[in-house]
Amino acid sequence: MTRAEPPFTIGIEEEYLLVDRQSRELVVDPPDSLLSRCEAELEGHVSPEFLQSQIEVGTSKCDGLGQACGEIRSFRRGVARVAREYGLAPIAASTHPFASWDLQKHTDKERYNVLARDIQAPARRLVICGMHVHVGLDDDDLRIDLLSQVAYFLPHLLALSTSSPFWRGQDSGLKSYRLAVFDELPRTGLPEHFDSWGEYQRHIRVLVDAGLFEDASKLWWDVRPSARFPTLELRIPDVCTTVRDGFAVAAIYLCLLRMLWRLKRDNQRWRRYSNLLVNENRWRAQRYGFDSGLVDFGRGEIVPYPELLEEIVALTATDAEHFGCRAEIEWAREIVRRGTSAHRQLAAYRAARDAGAAPREALNAVVDFLIEETVAGLDEPTDI
């Protein structure tokens, strides 16, 4: 008997940094009323994050990508509108170009207080933002099966999203410095391999019973079974500055999961590669983005990223047609053509320096670019 197709509902979460429009600095201690105003404006779809200089938005449980994209556009508009009244602006970037982590204050909530106490300096360095994509899979064992298979594609998704080239006023040399910061925490990186939902639960139970954490929400893998919802949650991407870039990443992830489900339905599966191998591509995506290619393990060689992207487009063509998101999938070609936020931030910095700006002035120009790009294209129609 053929198992019914999963719901493939989708939800998107984005984290933003709040900056002062005049100084371009992170806002260490934003007014309490800003969050309450945003909560009223966004009807509960906004929440504080670990640091007071961060804010998070999250969509509803959406029946299609179009609904999720429409909500994210609305939420970015709402946060930007409220922030402007305070002389502030949100930037959708995974690091601030020159902020000092040691000046930041964490939000006074029990979960965050415990995190700060337990993890110490690595937690205090978390001046980083990401994008999470939840896809509804209502069969627990299916979630575990696809968890292992989709891990192969995580570096490909990271490469399309990079937005954190700077750290503390320096070009880090990495397209995603965010991962270097995040990987200092425990229980991060690629997910473990499990053969069943039961095996996964047994491992979680050992850690919970030992008093190490209260539930699986303290697993911060690049992709994980959500502890709150029957979803497989993508966590590796940087938050995309350009809203359409984020939609492309979400669309590819959604279609990859359906492609892997179709293989399973037809008694096939994607080859599962060891974390040793996939971590090499993860590092290449973190270091170079898509500039220097990724390893095709079947061929045993580094392949240019545009070629790999075309393979993904072909693999998921049936699924893009099913979800009506072909345009969003194909937008990934535009990302490769003109660069991710990381490429464009570095270009803005170099252009300012070439025009005679001092280093700090050039970094201010990067922040100005991020402020503008975060709200660019929010009034475009959602065609999905």
JOBELWO-V727928 format. One record per residue. N is the residue number from 0. RES is the residue in one small letter. SS is DSSP state (helix for helix, strand for strand, loop for the rest). Layout:
n:N res:RES ss:SS
n:N res:RES ss:SS
//
This chain:
n:0 res:m ss:loop
n:1 res:t ss:loop
n:2 res:r ss:loop
n:3 res:a ss:loop
n:4 res:e ss:loop
n:5 res:p ss:loop
n:6 res:p ss:loop
n:7 res:f ss:loop
n:8 res:t ss:loop
n:9 res:i ss:strand
n:10 res:g ss:strand
n:11 res:i ss:strand
n:12 res:e ss:strand
n:13 res:e ss:strand
n:14 res:e ss:strand
n:15 res:y ss:strand
n:16 res:l ss:strand
n:17 res:l ss:strand
n:18 res:v ss:strand
n:19 res:d ss:strand
n:20 res:r ss:loop
n:21 res:q ss:loop
n:22 res:s ss:loop
n:23 res:r ss:loop
n:24 res:e ss:loop
n:25 res:l ss:strand
n:26 res:v ss:loop
n:27 res:v ss:loop
n:28 res:d ss:loop
n:29 res:p ss:loop
n:30 res:p ss:loop
n:31 res:d ss:helix
n:32 res:s ss:helix
n:33 res:l ss:helix
n:34 res:l ss:helix
n:35 res:s ss:helix
n:36 res:r ss:helix
n:37 res:c ss:helix
n:38 res:e ss:helix
n:39 res:a ss:helix
n:40 res:e ss:helix
n:41 res:l ss:helix
n:42 res:e ss:loop
n:43 res:g ss:loop
n:44 res:h ss:loop
n:45 res:v ss:strand
n:46 res:s ss:strand
n:47 res:p ss:strand
n:48 res:e ss:loop
n:49 res:f ss:loop
n:50 res:l ss:strand
n:51 res:q ss:loop
n:52 res:s ss:loop
n:53 res:q ss:strand
n:54 res:i ss:strand
n:55 res:e ss:strand
n:56 res:v ss:strand
n:57 res:g ss:strand
n:58 res:t ss:loop
n:59 res:s ss:loop
n:60 res:k ss:loop
n:61 res:c ss:strand
n:62 res:d ss:loop
n:63 res:g ss:loop
n:64 res:l ss:helix
n:65 res:g ss:helix
n:66 res:q ss:helix
n:67 res:a ss:helix
n:68 res:c ss:helix
n:69 res:g ss:helix
n:70 res:e ss:helix
n:71 res:i ss:helix
n:72 res:r ss:helix
n:73 res:s ss:helix
n:74 res:f ss:helix
n:75 res:r ss:helix
n:76 res:r ss:helix
n:77 res:g ss:helix
n:78 res:v ss:helix
n:79 res:a ss:helix
n:80 res:r ss:helix
n:81 res:v ss:helix
n:82 res:a ss:helix
n:83 res:r ss:helix
n:84 res:e ss:helix
n:85 res:y ss:loop
n:86 res:g ss:loop
n:87 res:l ss:strand
n:88 res:a ss:strand
n:89 res:p ss:strand
n:90 res:i ss:strand
n:91 res:a ss:loop
n:92 res:a ss:loop
n:93 res:s ss:loop
n:94 res:t ss:loop
n:95 res:h ss:loop
n:96 res:p ss:loop
n:97 res:f ss:loop
n:98 res:a ss:loop
n:99 res:s ss:loop
n:100 res:w ss:helix
n:101 res:d ss:helix
n:102 res:l ss:helix
n:103 res:q ss:loop
n:104 res:k ss:loop
n:105 res:h ss:strand
n:106 res:t ss:loop
n:107 res:d ss:loop
n:108 res:k ss:loop
n:109 res:e ss:helix
n:110 res:r ss:helix
n:111 res:y ss:helix
n:112 res:n ss:helix
n:113 res:v ss:helix
n:114 res:l ss:helix
n:115 res:a ss:helix
n:116 res:r ss:helix
n:117 res:d ss:helix
n:118 res:i ss:helix
n:119 res:q ss:loop
n:120 res:a ss:helix
n:121 res:p ss:helix
n:122 res:a ss:helix
n:123 res:r ss:helix
n:124 res:r ss:loop
n:125 res:l ss:loop
n:126 res:v ss:loop
n:127 res:i ss:loop
n:128 res:c ss:loop
n:129 res:g ss:strand
n:130 res:m ss:strand
n:131 res:h ss:strand
n:132 res:v ss:strand
n:133 res:h ss:strand
n:134 res:v ss:strand
n:135 res:g ss:strand
n:136 res:l ss:loop
n:137 res:d ss:loop
n:138 res:d ss:loop
n:139 res:d ss:helix
n:140 res:d ss:helix
n:141 res:l ss:helix
n:142 res:r ss:helix
n:143 res:i ss:helix
n:144 res:d ss:helix
n:145 res:l ss:helix
n:146 res:l ss:helix
n:147 res:s ss:helix
n:148 res:q ss:helix
n:149 res:v ss:helix
n:150 res:a ss:helix
n:151 res:y ss:helix
n:152 res:f ss:helix
n:153 res:l ss:helix
n:154 res:p ss:helix
n:155 res:h ss:helix
n:156 res:l ss:helix
n:157 res:l ss:helix
n:158 res:a ss:helix
n:159 res:l ss:helix
n:160 res:s ss:helix
n:161 res:t ss:loop
n:162 res:s ss:loop
n:163 res:s ss:strand
n:164 res:p ss:loop
n:165 res:f ss:strand
n:166 res:w ss:strand
n:167 res:r ss:loop
n:168 res:g ss:loop
n:169 res:q ss:strand
n:170 res:d ss:strand
n:171 res:s ss:loop
n:172 res:g ss:loop
n:173 res:l ss:loop
n:174 res:k ss:loop
n:175 res:s ss:strand
n:176 res:y ss:helix
n:177 res:r ss:helix
n:178 res:l ss:helix
n:179 res:a ss:helix
n:180 res:v ss:helix
n:181 res:f ss:helix
n:182 res:d ss:loop
n:183 res:e ss:loop
n:184 res:l ss:loop
n:185 res:p ss:loop
n:186 res:r ss:loop
n:187 res:t ss:strand
n:188 res:g ss:strand
n:189 res:l ss:loop
n:190 res:p ss:loop
n:191 res:e ss:loop
n:192 res:h ss:loop
n:193 res:f ss:loop
n:194 res:d ss:loop
n:195 res:s ss:loop
n:196 res:w ss:helix
n:197 res:g ss:helix
n:198 res:e ss:helix
n:199 res:y ss:helix
n:200 res:q ss:helix
n:201 res:r ss:helix
n:202 res:h ss:helix
n:203 res:i ss:helix
n:204 res:r ss:helix
n:205 res:v ss:helix
n:206 res:l ss:helix
n:207 res:v ss:helix
n:208 res:d ss:helix
n:209 res:a ss:loop
n:210 res:g ss:loop
n:211 res:l ss:loop
n:212 res:f ss:loop
n:213 res:e ss:loop
n:214 res:d ss:loop
n:215 res:a ss:helix
n:216 res:s ss:helix
n:217 res:k ss:helix
n:218 res:l ss:loop
n:219 res:w ss:strand
n:220 res:w ss:strand
n:221 res:d ss:loop
n:222 res:v ss:strand
n:223 res:r ss:strand
n:224 res:p ss:strand
n:225 res:s ss:loop
n:226 res:a ss:loop
n:227 res:r ss:loop
n:228 res:f ss:loop
n:229 res:p ss:loop
n:230 res:t ss:strand
n:231 res:l ss:strand
n:232 res:e ss:strand
n:233 res:l ss:strand
n:234 res:r ss:loop
n:235 res:i ss:loop
n:236 res:p ss:loop
n:237 res:d ss:strand
n:238 res:v ss:loop
n:239 res:c ss:loop
n:240 res:t ss:loop
n:241 res:t ss:loop
n:242 res:v ss:helix
n:243 res:r ss:helix
n:244 res:d ss:helix
n:245 res:g ss:helix
n:246 res:f ss:helix
n:247 res:a ss:helix
n:248 res:v ss:helix
n:249 res:a ss:helix
n:250 res:a ss:helix
n:251 res:i ss:helix
n:252 res:y ss:helix
n:253 res:l ss:helix
n:254 res:c ss:helix
n:255 res:l ss:helix
n:256 res:l ss:helix
n:257 res:r ss:helix
n:258 res:m ss:helix
n:259 res:l ss:helix
n:260 res:w ss:helix
n:261 res:r ss:helix
n:262 res:l ss:helix
n:263 res:k ss:helix
n:264 res:r ss:helix
n:265 res:d ss:loop
n:266 res:n ss:loop
n:267 res:q ss:loop
n:268 res:r ss:loop
n:269 res:w ss:loop
n:270 res:r ss:loop
n:271 res:r ss:loop
n:272 res:y ss:loop
n:273 res:s ss:loop
n:274 res:n ss:helix
n:275 res:l ss:helix
n:276 res:l ss:helix
n:277 res:v ss:helix
n:278 res:n ss:helix
n:279 res:e ss:helix
n:280 res:n ss:helix
n:281 res:r ss:helix
n:282 res:w ss:helix
n:283 res:r ss:helix
n:284 res:a ss:helix
n:285 res:q ss:helix
n:286 res:r ss:helix
n:287 res:y ss:helix
n:288 res:g ss:loop
n:289 res:f ss:loop
n:290 res:d ss:loop
n:291 res:s ss:loop
n:292 res:g ss:loop
n:293 res:l ss:strand
n:294 res:v ss:strand
n:295 res:d ss:strand
n:296 res:f ss:loop
n:297 res:g ss:loop
n:298 res:r ss:loop
n:299 res:g ss:loop
n:300 res:e ss:strand
n:301 res:i ss:strand
n:302 res:v ss:strand
n:303 res:p ss:loop
n:304 res:y ss:helix
n:305 res:p ss:helix
n:306 res:e ss:helix
n:307 res:l ss:helix
n:308 res:l ss:helix
n:309 res:e ss:helix
n:310 res:e ss:helix
n:311 res:i ss:helix
n:312 res:v ss:helix
n:313 res:a ss:helix
n:314 res:l ss:helix
n:315 res:t ss:loop
n:316 res:a ss:helix
n:317 res:t ss:helix
n:318 res:d ss:helix
n:319 res:a ss:helix
n:320 res:e ss:helix
n:321 res:h ss:helix
n:322 res:f ss:helix
n:323 res:g ss:loop
n:324 res:c ss:loop
n:325 res:r ss:helix
n:326 res:a ss:helix
n:327 res:e ss:helix
n:328 res:i ss:helix
n:329 res:e ss:helix
n:330 res:w ss:helix
n:331 res:a ss:helix
n:332 res:r ss:helix
n:333 res:e ss:helix
n:334 res:i ss:helix
n:335 res:v ss:helix
n:336 res:r ss:helix
n:337 res:r ss:helix
n:338 res:g ss:loop
n:339 res:t ss:loop
n:340 res:s ss:helix
n:341 res:a ss:helix
n:342 res:h ss:helix
n:343 res:r ss:helix
n:344 res:q ss:helix
n:345 res:l ss:helix
n:346 res:a ss:helix
n:347 res:a ss:helix
n:348 res:y ss:helix
n:349 res:r ss:helix
n:350 res:a ss:helix
n:351 res:a ss:helix
n:352 res:r ss:helix
n:353 res:d ss:helix
n:354 res:a ss:loop
n:355 res:g ss:loop
n:356 res:a ss:loop
n:357 res:a ss:loop
n:358 res:p ss:helix
n:359 res:r ss:helix
n:360 res:e ss:helix
n:361 res:a ss:helix
n:362 res:l ss:helix
n:363 res:n ss:helix
n:364 res:a ss:helix
n:365 res:v ss:helix
n:366 res:v ss:helix
n:367 res:d ss:helix
n:368 res:f ss:helix
n:369 res:l ss:helix
n:370 res:i ss:helix
n:371 res:e ss:helix
n:372 res:e ss:helix
n:373 res:t ss:helix
n:374 res:v ss:loop
n:375 res:a ss:loop
n:376 res:g ss:loop
n:377 res:l ss:loop
n:378 res:d ss:loop
n:379 res:e ss:loop
n:380 res:p ss:loop
n:381 res:t ss:loop
n:382 res:d ss:loop
n:383 res:i ss:loop
//
